[in-house]
Amino acid sequence: MTFPPLNEQMDAIRRGTVDLINEEDLAKKIERARVKNKPLVAKFGADPSSPDLHIGHGVVLHKLRTFQDLGHQATLIIGDFTAMIGDPSGRQKTRPMLTADEVKSNGDTYVEQVSRILDRETLKIQYNSEWLNAMTFSDVVKLAASYTVSQMLEREDFHKRFNAEQPISLHEFLYPLAQGMDSVAIKSDIELGGTDQKFNLLVGRELQRHYNVEPQCILTMPLLEGTDGEKKMSKSYGNSINFSDSADEMFGKTMSIPDTMIYRYFELATSVADLATIKTQLADVSTNPRDLKVRLGQEIASSFYGADAGVAAYERFKAMFVKKEVPDDIEECLLAAPTSLVDFMVEKQLAPSKGEARRLIDGGGVSIDGEKIMDAKAPLSGSPSGVVLKVGKRKFLKVKSA
């Protein structure tokens, strides 16, 4: 195995990362792996607490795929044991415990779902019941003795619940210890997780020291906001793009995200290499954010369903949401260069004045290819095949780029 140079690996690993504890240790591990030609063990643990994954979960999975692409060993821990305890992260009350049957049913779906992002041929999958079920009560007592109550109360959610005199069950204190034992069992070199998992990951690092295993490095990724651009992505909030969604559903949901989320989705939910170019385009007032959103939707759909799926989803999107409202025979015009949407509406007599054009836009009465334009400062650009500008209920114009 030939590993890429250290700087190339570190650049790929840093992309989108919030915490990297710590870079110096990770650099040493990577250099040692290169010298010994032995891949690092990159670990990600997932409790099958529900049957569905979404692209918010995919943020960490994409990072785990990065380690695979760099030549390292990606290991997915299915938390079939820890799922029955219930992760207290971010919880204001005790999470209901799942049954073994519920956990098994959910876990069976995970392997198929993660394989849409990860290389299944090289991915190593382990279930933490393998070592946690084997622990005796004496082992658990010794494990519990390695951490203090005051250390547990440093955790923000425990601290808040304690101060609010809300109950904390003893088994919840055991959760981060049980998860930490996963790192001990597989001797992980680096563990990945969302920012809400930082405490748990650090516990694993400390337990490795306690059991004389070289401490793992910690890498956390942001929690991706949902399609509303506000709350974190969650199926319960109705703002998720799910692994189980069709390509058309993925594309359509992506088109509904706020423009302010475009770059964040490119960075965290795709593997595109030209992030700097995308950032420059978004900062350019002549860029129509919708064009980048179309590309984003195609990238997301294609990453799950193949290269052609994104293009096909876009064509079906246009046919369903745009063409159904557009008359068969509408006027066409050529646009030499991107221009002000407001100025264009007045020039083409789609609005009597700039003030009225702005009022129409602010009121949601203007759309391009079926997507409402809510920013009166938005630019207008055509395309070779033409975009359909709709003003009010009856005014249509197909705008082609010259």
HELIX and SHEET records of a PDB file:
HELIX    1   1 LEU A    6  ARG A   14  1                                   9    
HELIX    2   2 GLU A   23  LYS A   36  1                                  14    
HELIX    3   3 ILE A   55  ASP A   69  1                                  15    
HELIX    4   4 THR A   82  ILE A   85  1                                   4    
HELIX    5   5 ALA A  100  VAL A  114  1                                  15    
HELIX    6   6 SER A  129  LEU A  132  1                                   4    
HELIX    7   7 PHE A  137  ALA A  144  1                                   8    
HELIX    8   8 VAL A  149  MET A  152  1                                   4    
HELIX    9   9 GLU A  156  ASN A  163  1                                   8    
HELIX   10  10 LEU A  170  ILE A  186  1                                  17    
HELIX   11  11 THR A  195  GLN A  197  5                                   3    
HELIX   12  12 LYS A  198  HIS A  210  1                                  13    
HELIX   13  13 LYS A  235  TYR A  237  5                                   3    
HELIX   14  14 ALA A  247  MET A  255  1                                   9    
HELIX   15  15 ASP A  259  MET A  261  5                                   3    
HELIX   16  16 ILE A  262  ALA A  269  1                                   8    
HELIX   17  17 LEU A  275  ALA A  283  1                                   9    
HELIX   18  18 PRO A  289  TYR A  305  1                                  17    
HELIX   19  19 ALA A  307  PHE A  317  1                                  11    
HELIX   20  20 LYS A  318  VAL A  322  3                                   5    
HELIX   21  21 LYS A  323  GLU A  325  5                                   3    
HELIX   22  22 LEU A  341  GLU A  347  1                                   7    
HELIX   23  23 LYS A  354  ASP A  362  1                                   9    
SHEET    1   A 6 ASP A  19  ILE A  21  0                                        
SHEET    2   A 6 CYS A 217  MET A 221 -1                                        
SHEET    3   A 6 ILE A 190  GLY A 194  1                                        
SHEET    4   A 6 VAL A  41  ALA A  46  1                                        
SHEET    5   A 6 GLN A  73  ILE A  78  1                                        
SHEET    6   A 6 LYS A 124  TYR A 127  1                                        
SHEET    1   B 5 GLU A 332  LEU A 335  0                                        
SHEET    2   B 5 LYS A 395  SER A 401  1                                        
SHEET    3   B 5 VAL A 387  VAL A 391 -1                                        
SHEET    4   B 5 VAL A 366  ILE A 368 -1                                        
SHEET    5   B 5 GLU A 371  LYS A 372 -1                                        
SHEET    1   C 2 THR A 339  SER A 340  0                                        
SHEET    2   C 2 PRO A 379  LEU A 380 -1                                        
END                                                                             
